[in-house]
Every structure is written in C-alpha cells, then in structure tokens.
Amino acid sequence: MAALPGGAVGEVLDGFASTVTVLAGVGVVLGVLGTVVPVLPGGLLVAASVLVWAIVTGGAAWWVLVGVVVVLAAGQLLEYLTAGVSLKRAGVPNRSLVIGGLAGVVGFFVVPVLGLVLGFLGGLYLAERHRQPDAATAWRSTRTGLRAAGVALLIELAAVLVSAVLWFTAVLWWLP
C-alpha cells in the first residue's frame, strides 16, 4: 500500500492494512480447507475474510468482494439445484437427508472428521431402510444421496477455490 498522509499515523494505518491482508489470507486458506474438511463453514469464512479486507482496503477491493460473493452465491445455487434435482429424481425424501445429516454431526464428534461421512452414510441408509421395502432399494437410495453430497461438495469446493484465486490475484497483482 502507498503511504498514507499524516506521517506516523499513515504508517500505522499502512501496517494495519497489511496485517488485515495477511489475516484475510489466512481466513481464505482456512475457508478452502474448511470446505474439504467439514469443520469450518468454507464459503462463509472466505466471504467474511474478503469483506473485512475490503472494508480496510477500500477502493477496488469492493469489486473483488462483489466478485467473490457472486461466485459463492452461484456455487450455492448450483449446489442446491444439482443435489436437489438428483435426490428428487431418485425419490429420496428430505426427511432421510435430515436424519443422515444429524447422524453425520453425531458421527463427527464420535470419530472426528471421518465420522461425519460415516454418520451421514449410516443415518441415510437406516432412514431409507426404514422407508424402503428391501435392503437393496435402500442402498440404491443411499448411494444416490452420497453421490449428490459428493457433487455438492465438489461444486462448493470449486466456488471457494475460484473465490480464493480471485482474491489472491487481486492482492498480488491488481491492488496496491
């Protein structure tokens, strides 16, 4: 950043802006990791980090924030539409997904990180087994739910990565 007018006050503000940029970078990296390892809300963390950075940096940084928010919102919409369509087409009800999600949360605390996937898979299968006439049909529904969750994760990861690249590019090349 260019030195701000005001001598020592300008230097302090420059240092603050640099510190915020570094912290925002850490937040963006944690957001990307949080998308892969479901402990942190990835997209939300990236958006919040870029928001704080834009507030402190000002100017063209607001356009970077707009770009990040548009990419993340488009990713969320695409994620919702893709997963919802495939699950509705397969006839998997929302109730089964909620049970799978709750079992995933419980599983996460029983077996950290891996328990989330195992809990979701087990909860979805048990909900579908209760609903379906046989185990094979319940397993097909479970596979569809797992596939939809995987596609949703990939879409969210892509949106978060594009947002991270947009922010890092702006910081390194476009903005002072």
VEXKETOR-990565 format. One record per residue (C-alpha): residue number from 0; x, y, z; residue in three letters. Coordinates in nm, 2 decimals. Example, Ala and Ser with C-alpha at 12.3 -4.5 7.8 and 13.67 -1.06 7.14 Angstrom:
2
> 0:1.23:-0.45:0.78:ala
> 1:1.37:-0.11:0.71:ser
END
This chain:
176
> 0:0.00:0.00:0.00:met
> 1:0.11:0.36:-0.06:ala
> 2:0.20:0.56:0.25:ala
> 3:-0.10:0.75:0.38:leu
> 4:-0.07:1.12:0.46:pro
> 5:-0.01:1.21:0.81:gly
> 6:0.33:1.07:0.88:gly
> 7:0.33:0.83:1.17:ala
> 8:-0.05:0.79:1.17:val
> 9:-0.02:0.69:0.80:gly
> 10:0.24:0.43:0.87:glu
> 11:0.03:0.28:1.15:val
> 12:-0.27:0.26:0.91:leu
> 13:-0.05:0.10:0.64:asp
> 14:0.07:-0.16:0.89:gly
> 15:-0.28:-0.23:1.00:phe
> 16:-0.40:-0.28:0.64:ala
> 17:-0.11:-0.51:0.57:ser
> 18:-0.19:-0.71:0.89:thr
> 19:-0.55:-0.73:0.78:val
> 20:-0.45:-0.85:0.44:thr
> 21:-0.24:-1.13:0.59:val
> 22:-0.52:-1.23:0.83:leu
> 23:-0.77:-1.23:0.54:ala
> 24:-0.53:-1.46:0.35:gly
> 25:-0.53:-1.69:0.65:val
> 26:-0.91:-1.68:0.66:gly
> 27:-0.93:-1.76:0.29:val
> 28:-0.70:-2.05:0.32:val
> 29:-0.89:-2.18:0.62:leu
> 30:-1.21:-2.14:0.42:gly
> 31:-1.07:-2.36:0.14:val
> 32:-0.96:-2.62:0.40:leu
> 33:-1.30:-2.59:0.57:gly
> 34:-1.47:-2.69:0.25:thr
> 35:-1.27:-3.01:0.22:val
> 36:-1.26:-3.09:0.60:val
> 37:-1.61:-3.01:0.71:pro
> 38:-1.52:-2.83:1.04:val
> 39:-1.54:-2.47:0.92:leu
> 40:-1.80:-2.31:0.70:pro
> 41:-1.57:-2.27:0.40:gly
> 42:-1.76:-2.02:0.18:gly
> 43:-1.88:-1.81:0.47:leu
> 44:-1.53:-1.79:0.61:leu
> 45:-1.39:-1.68:0.27:val
> 46:-1.66:-1.42:0.22:ala
> 47:-1.62:-1.28:0.57:ala
> 48:-1.24:-1.26:0.53:ser
> 49:-1.27:-1.08:0.20:val
> 50:-1.53:-0.85:0.35:leu
> 51:-1.31:-0.74:0.63:val
> 52:-1.02:-0.69:0.39:trp
> 53:-1.24:-0.48:0.16:ala
> 54:-1.35:-0.26:0.45:ile
> 55:-1.00:-0.19:0.55:val
> 56:-0.85:-0.17:0.20:thr
> 57:-1.13:0.02:0.03:gly
> 58:-1.14:0.13:-0.34:gly
> 59:-1.12:-0.16:-0.59:ala
> 60:-1.13:-0.41:-0.31:ala
> 61:-1.51:-0.37:-0.30:trp
> 62:-1.52:-0.50:-0.66:trp
> 63:-1.32:-0.81:-0.55:val
> 64:-1.57:-0.86:-0.27:leu
> 65:-1.86:-0.84:-0.52:val
> 66:-1.69:-1.09:-0.74:gly
> 67:-1.63:-1.33:-0.45:val
> 68:-1.99:-1.30:-0.33:val
> 69:-2.13:-1.36:-0.68:val
> 70:-1.91:-1.67:-0.73:val
> 71:-2.00:-1.81:-0.39:leu
> 72:-2.37:-1.74:-0.44:ala
> 73:-2.37:-1.90:-0.78:ala
> 74:-2.20:-2.20:-0.63:gly
> 75:-2.46:-2.23:-0.35:gln
> 76:-2.74:-2.21:-0.60:leu
> 77:-2.58:-2.46:-0.84:leu
> 78:-2.51:-2.69:-0.54:glu
> 79:-2.87:-2.67:-0.42:tyr
> 80:-3.02:-2.73:-0.77:leu
> 81:-2.79:-3.01:-0.86:thr
> 82:-2.83:-3.20:-0.53:ala
> 83:-3.20:-3.13:-0.51:gly
> 84:-3.28:-3.25:-0.86:val
> 85:-3.08:-3.57:-0.84:ser
> 86:-3.23:-3.65:-0.50:leu
> 87:-3.59:-3.57:-0.61:lys
> 88:-3.54:-3.78:-0.92:arg
> 89:-3.42:-4.07:-0.71:ala
> 90:-3.72:-4.03:-0.47:gly
> 91:-3.50:-3.97:-0.16:val
> 92:-3.71:-3.76:0.08:pro
> 93:-3.58:-3.46:0.28:asn
> 94:-3.65:-3.65:0.60:arg
> 95:-3.39:-3.92:0.51:ser
> 96:-3.14:-3.65:0.44:leu
> 97:-3.21:-3.47:0.76:val
> 98:-3.16:-3.80:0.96:ile
> 99:-2.84:-3.86:0.77:gly
> 100:-2.72:-3.51:0.84:gly
> 101:-2.79:-3.54:1.21:leu
> 102:-2.62:-3.88:1.23:ala
> 103:-2.33:-3.72:1.05:gly
> 104:-2.30:-3.45:1.31:val
> 105:-2.31:-3.71:1.59:val
> 106:-2.06:-3.92:1.40:gly
> 107:-1.82:-3.63:1.37:phe
> 108:-1.80:-3.60:1.74:phe
> 109:-1.76:-3.98:1.79:val
> 110:-1.50:-4.02:1.52:val
> 111:-1.36:-3.68:1.43:pro
> 112:-1.38:-3.58:1.06:val
> 113:-1.43:-3.93:0.92:leu
> 114:-1.73:-3.98:1.14:gly
> 115:-1.92:-3.71:0.96:leu
> 116:-1.92:-3.91:0.64:val
> 117:-1.97:-4.24:0.81:leu
> 118:-2.25:-4.10:1.02:gly
> 119:-2.42:-3.94:0.72:phe
> 120:-2.40:-4.26:0.52:leu
> 121:-2.52:-4.48:0.81:gly
> 122:-2.81:-4.24:0.91:gly
> 123:-2.92:-4.21:0.55:leu
> 124:-2.91:-4.59:0.50:tyr
> 125:-3.11:-4.65:0.82:leu
> 126:-3.37:-4.39:0.73:ala
> 127:-3.40:-4.54:0.38:glu
> 128:-3.41:-4.90:0.51:arg
> 129:-3.69:-4.80:0.74:his
> 130:-3.88:-4.64:0.44:arg
> 131:-3.79:-4.89:0.16:gln
> 132:-3.92:-5.25:0.13:pro
> 133:-3.58:-5.41:0.10:asp
> 134:-3.21:-5.35:0.17:ala
> 135:-3.11:-5.33:-0.20:ala
> 136:-3.35:-5.05:-0.27:thr
> 137:-3.24:-4.87:0.05:ala
> 138:-2.88:-4.90:-0.06:trp
> 139:-2.95:-4.75:-0.40:arg
> 140:-3.12:-4.45:-0.24:ser
> 141:-2.82:-4.42:0.00:thr
> 142:-2.57:-4.43:-0.29:arg
> 143:-2.78:-4.16:-0.47:thr
> 144:-2.77:-3.94:-0.16:gly
> 145:-2.40:-4.00:-0.11:leu
> 146:-2.33:-3.91:-0.48:arg
> 147:-2.54:-3.60:-0.45:ala
> 148:-2.35:-3.49:-0.14:ala
> 149:-2.02:-3.56:-0.32:gly
> 150:-2.12:-3.35:-0.62:val
> 151:-2.24:-3.07:-0.39:ala
> 152:-1.90:-3.08:-0.21:leu
> 153:-1.72:-3.05:-0.54:leu
> 154:-1.93:-2.76:-0.65:ile
> 155:-1.88:-2.58:-0.32:glu
> 156:-1.50:-2.65:-0.34:leu
> 157:-1.49:-2.51:-0.70:ala
> 158:-1.67:-2.19:-0.60:ala
> 159:-1.45:-2.14:-0.29:val
> 160:-1.13:-2.21:-0.50:leu
> 161:-1.24:-1.96:-0.77:val
> 162:-1.31:-1.71:-0.50:ser
> 163:-0.97:-1.77:-0.33:ala
> 164:-0.79:-1.73:-0.67:val
> 165:-0.98:-1.41:-0.74:leu
> 166:-0.88:-1.26:-0.40:trp
> 167:-0.52:-1.38:-0.42:phe
> 168:-0.49:-1.25:-0.77:thr
> 169:-0.63:-0.91:-0.67:ala
> 170:-0.39:-0.89:-0.37:val
> 171:-0.08:-0.99:-0.57:leu
> 172:-0.13:-0.81:-0.90:trp
> 173:-0.41:-0.56:-0.92:trp
> 174:-0.43:-0.37:-0.59:leu
> 175:-0.15:-0.17:-0.44:pro
END
